[in-house]
Amino acid sequence: MDSLLNCRQPSGFEQFIENPLLFLTQKAYYFGAHRLLSCPTSSSSPTRIVVISDTHNHHGSLSPLPLGDILIHAGDLTQSGSPEELRSALQWLEGQPHPHKIFIAGNHDAALNMPETSTLLQPFLSLVYLNESSHTINIQGRTLHIYGSPLTPKHGS
């Protein structure tokens, strides 16, 4: 047991000899991930994105949301999906202090599938509805492309 717990890690050369493809793949992944995770040096401040979902008509009883540059509601604003529920949720969303507000339908937001959806959304000019679409935001010297889709894999009945 002691030999298993205190065994020496193989050297890089030994790892390469044992499985060259695995060794090279792991190194390539590490260097690629390291480059992706390193933040570019920038004099601009960070962009803060607040993402919420599944409020199901409880928006009125939520604690104040954290401040940020962009607010994204990622589905299920309503419980039964009626136009009245949707109107109430969108009024709340529009009243949030974030300069950019985006929402995506969830499986409970049936009113967004109705033919009169565009009429329902007309009063909410500060909101962006993503339905298999994207929206570009220029903020703090950055260009962000945000894509949203209400499609989800089928689950349950």
C-alpha positions, -999 to +999 in steps of 0.1 A: +000+000+000+029+023+009+043+019-026+011+030-042+007+061-020+043+072-022+050+064-059+071+088-079+053+107-107+067+097-141+089+123-158+077+142-189+099+120-210+085+088-194+049+101-200+058+109-236+073+074-242+043+057-226+016+075-247+029+103-270-006+113-283-020+117-248+011+136-237+010+160-266-028+165-264-026+173-227+002+198-233-016+214-262-048+217-240-029+232-211-012+258-232-044+267-251-064+269-219-038+290-203-039+315-231-077+315-231-079+321-194-053+348-192-069+382-194-057+406-220-042+437-204-066+465-208-070+499-193-108+497-194-127+484-164-144+450-164-178+444-179-202+430-153-229+407-166-258+397-142-276+365-153-309+353-137-335+328-147-366+309-134-382+338-115-417+324-123-437+355-114-417+360-081-399+390-095-417+413-071-403+395-041-367+392-052-339+409-034-324+438-053-302+424-081-265+431-082-256+461-103-240+455-136-236+466-172-258+439-187-288+420-172-298+387-189-330+369-179-324+334-193-359+320-193-390+313-172-401+348-164-436+335-158-453+305-143-482+298-167-471+320-195-501+343-198-498+377-214-506+394-181-478+375-163-454+383-191-464+420-190-458+422-153-424+404-155-413+427-184-423+458-165-402+446-136-373+438-159-375+471-176-374+489-143-340+474-134-311+498-134-288+479-158-281+498-190-286+467-212-314+443-205-318+410-225-343+382-220-349+348-235-380+327-233-382+296-211-406+267-214-430+285-191-432+316-212-459+305-236-471+341-243-438+346-263-449+319-287-482+336-295-488+354-328-493+387-310-459+385-293-446+416-312-476+436-299-468+424-263-432+435-266-438+469-282-440+490-250-407+476-237-383+495-258-353+491-235-355+453-235-339+430-261-357+397-268-335+370-282-353+342-300-327+322-320-310+355-326-281+376-314-276+411-302-244+431-303-234+454-275-206+479-275-196+486-240-165+499-224-144+495-255-156+460-261-179+444-286-200+416-272-222+393-293-249+376-273-269+348-287-301+335-272-324+306-280-355+293-261-349+258-274-341+232-248-339+194-249-372+177-241-374+164-206-402+147-187-436+144-204 
